[in-house]
Amino acid sequence: MPDAPPLDTADSTAGSNLSARLPIVFMGTPELACASLQALLNAPDFGVLAVVTQPDRPKGRNLQLTPSPVKELALRSGLKVFQPQKARDEGFLEAMRAVRPELIAVAAFGQILPEKLLLLPRYGCINVHTSLLPKYRGAAPIQWAILNDDAETGVTIMKMDPGLDTGPILARQSTPILTSDDSQSLHNRLAELGADLLVRTVRDLLAGRISPHPQPAAGVSYARKIVKEDGLIDWNRPSRVIWNQIRALSPWPGAFTRLSSTEKNSQVKLWKSETDSRSAAPGEVICADKTGIVVGCGQQALRVLELQREGARRLTAEQFLAGWPLQRGQRFGEPA
């Protein structure tokens, strides 16, 4: 689709199908996308016509059908909501033609969009992606940036094409990954960063101040979906690798291990930790006191600061040890 000519959204006479507010459809599903939707709703020069999100999914012990965070925000805002099983369904595409958006904004919708939908709006479909593309295309860029010990990450606004996060770049903005970050704190920061950049980028695009440019061929990587098994800790790995694993997989699925006991082996989730310069056999408890539980790794050691037994609440190391004292030489990582 050729680039559309610049549009002055402050001019109510610009374009026969446009008013002073640019007609937008927003597509997104998880909490990450809510910041972008809210930013568009707050912008006086944009008009959100409708929201598209994934169908309600079973959740919780009772598997009750639960709407997505984006749907909840849309309903609170009085917006029409579409929930197609597949974005390529002809009935959904026909509904989008009837809505007549001039632009579709996407943030973590969860499906690859068909070409028919990409070609529908005058200004195309643009996506908020939480990495510095072409690095970390795919489902879990935030977690993999931490897992891989990256010093920084960021958000990219791209014009979508039929590929998986392969479209041309409109704007990027970086942010450092702090030692205090886990995937939740980084998620929250990137959501706000992406929302702000989305609004600025749309305005720049319409005014003709920017144009899409292809992603570089070098530096492409993929961030596959995280699964529960990724949380299993291998104490033979270096302490920094395990420290990053704990940060990257908090809050879900969590980094977990087993702790040997005279009573039983118990699964334990580790929430917070820091590296320690001491050494011992992988998984062996070096010391356990109110300052933390120090465990040997393949290189150096890990000081566990917060942890949680299966079926219990999250505790500081001091609280944990008050109910379950540990001795030097006990082992994490013992088989069940």
Secondary structure, DSSP 4 states (H G I P E B T S, - for coil): -PPPPP--TT-TTSSTT--SSEEEEEEE-SHHHHHHHHHHHH-TTEEEEEEE-PPPEEETTTTEEE--HHHHHHHHTT-EEE--S-TT-HHHHHHHHHH--SEEEEES-SSPPPHHHHTSSTT-EEEEESS-TTTTEES-HHHHHHHTT-SEEEEEEEE--SSSS-SPEEEEEEEE--TT--HHHHHHHHHHHHHHHHHHHHHHHHTTS---BPPPSTT--EEPPP-GGGGB--TTSBHHHHHHHHHHTTTTT-EEEEE--SS--EEEEEEEEEEES---STTBEEEEETTEEEEE-SBSEEEEEEEEETTS--EEHHHHHHHS---TT-BBS---
